[in-house]
Amino acid sequence: MAISASFPHRPPSFIALLLVATIVHIIGVKSVNAVCELSYRDHNKLYNYSLASPLRKFPHGVLSEDGFYKVAVNETVVWFQLCDSMLFNHDPPACIDCGDCGGSSRCGMGCSALASNMIGGYPVCNSIGHLASTTVYPMDTKQPHMGVIVKMSNIQPRLNCSLSVTVVCDYNNLQGPHTLEKSGTCDYATQLRHPAGCAKVISTQGSGWGWFGTLLFILLCFFAAYMLAGIIYRHFFLNIHGIDMIPNLEFWASLPHKVQSLIMSLVRRFRGPSAGYRSSYSPVNF
């Protein structure tokens, strides 16, 4: 009662700030979900991935509950967060230069992936991925159920960097990341196993046009083009007006009768003589 009674006495600026914060939170959640969603069609199956959706053992989906993943190989350390920006409550990166990813005081909290390399005995950091440049695609288009690849990049005037994280479908638990590969100047790749990498498969068997429907549609298109070309030619070049503009009008007018005659002929052939049929020959009595 005390809380509800004191709320109306809050200044309008406080209420407006609360509404803005709520809207920003909702928009932020939706943007993360949008980045982490993928629908991929393969033949008669539709594979839906939603990496940020909560799971039974992982309420944050593929996102690390620590706010970041970390993998180190030799003198290179990579921090990243899938489908969101990183958040460090413990063990923050210690970097000499972190200007494009939060600055020295908030290093790593302004991007989705950060790499640190020892240069001259000092850890020099470089942003290798941002949330806005994140893309998701199947790791194997021939076997979409195996998982997806989440690729983050950081496009700079002098240096383009990226991090590709392969999320292998594993219904049981989370494993990794343990390995780190580097190609080029600053293109990295790592892998982890997670239930969020498993797609929800929807069967679309029987849907779509099929080969017969496609053939019928093509024939109808040709027929429509033929009729339109004939009408234009007869109207503008032969100066014919009215219903006579339709090419081969006599044939189309007689077509229903011809079809009816053909159907009746087939019916008589399969049913045989009717019950009221009488032969033109009569028996001769001797």
N, C-alpha and C positions, 0 to 999 in steps of 0.2 A: 504493500500500500504506500509506503514511504517513497519508493522509487517512482511509482506511477504518479504520485502527487507532485513530485518535484520536476518531472519531465516537462509539463506545460510551462514552467517558469524558465526553461532554457531559452537563451536568446535565439532569434531566427538564424543567425549565422551558424550556430552549432548544429541546428537541424539541417541546414543546407549542406554543411560539411559532411554530416552523417550520410545524407542521401548520395552525395557525390562519391564518397568512399564505397558505399554499397554498389553503386553502378560500376565503378572502376573494377571492383572485385569480381562482379559478374562477367564483365567484358573480358577481364584477364583470364578467368576460368574457361570461358568459351574459346578464346584465342588459343590457349594451350591445347584444348581438345581438338580444335580444328587442325592444328599443326600435326597432331599425332594420329589423325584418322586417314585411312586409305581404303578404297574399294577397288578391287581388281577382278575383272571377269576373264575366266579361262574356259572356253568352250561352253558347257552347260552349267557351270558353277560360278558363283559370285563369292569372292573372298573379302570379308570385311575385317579390317584391323582397326582397333581403337586402343592405342598403346597407353593412353592416360586414364582409361576407365578403371575403376576399382575392381580388384579381384579378392577372392576369399582370404588369401594369405598376404596379398599386397594391396592395401587400401589406396595407395597412390599409383597403382598401375606400374609402369616401367620406370617411373621417376624414383630416384634414390631418396629414401627417407632421411639420409644424412644431408641432403642438399647437393650432393655431388658424387661422382664416381672418380676413382683415381687409379692410374696404372703407370708403373715406372719400369723402364728398361734402360740399363746402363746409366748414363747421365742425363737421360731425358725423362721428364715427368709430365703427364697429361692429366688434367682435371676436366671433367665434362658433366653435364646434366642433360638427359634426354628430354627433348620437347619443352624445355623451360630454361630460364637463366639459373645460374648457380647461386647457392646460398651457403655461406661458411659460418657455422656455429663453433667449429673447432678445426684445428690443423689448417689454417689459411695458407695460401701460397706466399712464399717469401721471395719477392722478385725485385730486380733492379729497375726494370722498366715495365709498366703495366698501364700505359696511357690510354689504350683503346679498350680496356676491360676493367674499368672501375678506378684506375689510379692506384698509387702506391698504398693509400690508406684502406681501400676497399678492393684490393686486387682480386680479380676473378669473379666479382659480383656484378659485372656489367656485360657479360657475354655468356655463351653456352659452352664454350670449350677454350681451354688455355693450355699452352705448351711451354715448358721451361727447359732450357738447355744451358749447360755449364759452359760459359765462355770466359776464358781467363780466370777461372776459379770463382766466377760469380754467376748466380742463376739469372739468366735473362729470359723474360717471359714475352710471349707473343700470342695474341688472340687468334684462334684458328676456327672459330664458329660463333654465329649469332642466331638467336631464335628466329629472326625475320627471314633468314636464308636457309632454313631447315626444310629438307625434302625427304619424303618417305617413298620407297619403292620395293617391290619383291626382290629378295636375294637371288631367286631363280625363277624366271618366268615360266619354265616348263614344270616346275614343282613349287607353286606358290605357297603351299601349306608349310614349307620348311621354315619360313620366317621372312623378315624384312631387313632393309638397310636404312638406317637413319643417317643422312649426310648433312653436316653443318659446314658452312664456309664463311670466310671473311675476305671480301674482295677489297684490296687496297691498291692505290695507284702504282706502287712499286713491287708489291708482293701479294700473291693470292694463295691463301692457305685453306686447308679443309681437314675435317675429321669425319670418317665414315665408320659408323658403329653397326655391326651386324648383330641383329637380335634374333638368335636361333630359337625356334619354337621348342619349349620344354615345359610340359604340363605339370611337372612335379616341383621344381625348385629353381632357384637363381644360382648361376655359376658365372664367375668372372666379374670384370675383365682381367685377364692374366697376361695377354700378349699385346704387343704394340709393333706395328710395321710402319715404316716410313718410306715414302717414294718422293722423288723430287726434292725440293727445298723444304717444304713444310706441309706436305700432305700425309696425314696419318690415318691408320686403320686399326681397329680393335674389334673384339667380339665378346659377347656375353650370351648366356642362355637364360631365357625368362618366359614364363607363361604368357606374358603380354604379347610375345611374338607369334602366338598361335591365333589363326584367324577363325572367325565364325563363318562357316561355309553354308551357303544357301543354294540349293539345287534349283536350277532354272530349266529342267528337262521339259521339253514340249513347248516352251515359250519361243517367241520369235516367229518369223515368217516360214522358215524351212525352205528347202530347195524348190518345192512345188509352188509355195506362195510367192517366192522370189521370181520364178519363171512366169507365173501368171501376172505379176505386177509389171514385168518387163513387156510382156505381150500387150497388156492394156495400154502401156505408155506408147508403144509403137502404133497401136490402133488409133489412139487419140491424136498422135502426130500426123498419121495418114489422113484422118478426117479433117483436121485443121488445115493441112496443106491443100487438100482437095477443095475445101470451101473457099479458101483465099484465091486459089487459081481460077475457079469457076466464076467467082464474083468479080474479080478485078480484070481478068484477061478474057473471059468469055462473056462478061456482062450478063450473068445469070443471077436472078434475085429470087427471094423467097425460099420455100422448102426445096426447090429444084437445085439449090446450091450444093446440097449433100451429094457427094459422088456415089455413083451406082445406086441411086435411090430405088430403082425397080427391084434390084437384088435384095436390098435390106427390107423393102416392103413385103416381098414374098418369102423372106426367110422364116418367119413364124409358121407359115403354112407348110413349108418344106420340112421343118423340124417336126411338126405334128404328124405329117405323113410318114416320116422316117420312124418315129416312135411307134405309131400304129402298126407299121409293117413289121417291126421287130417283135411287138407283142403278139401278133398273129403267128409269127414264125415259131415262137417259143411255146405258145399255148395250143397250137394246132387248130383244126377246124372248130368253129363254135358249135354249141348244142343245136342251134336252129339251122345249121347248114344242111342244105339238101343237094344231092347230086343232080346234075342235069340229065343223067341217064335214069330211066325207069325200067323196072324189071319187065321182061316179056314172058307172058304165060303161053305155053304151048298146049 
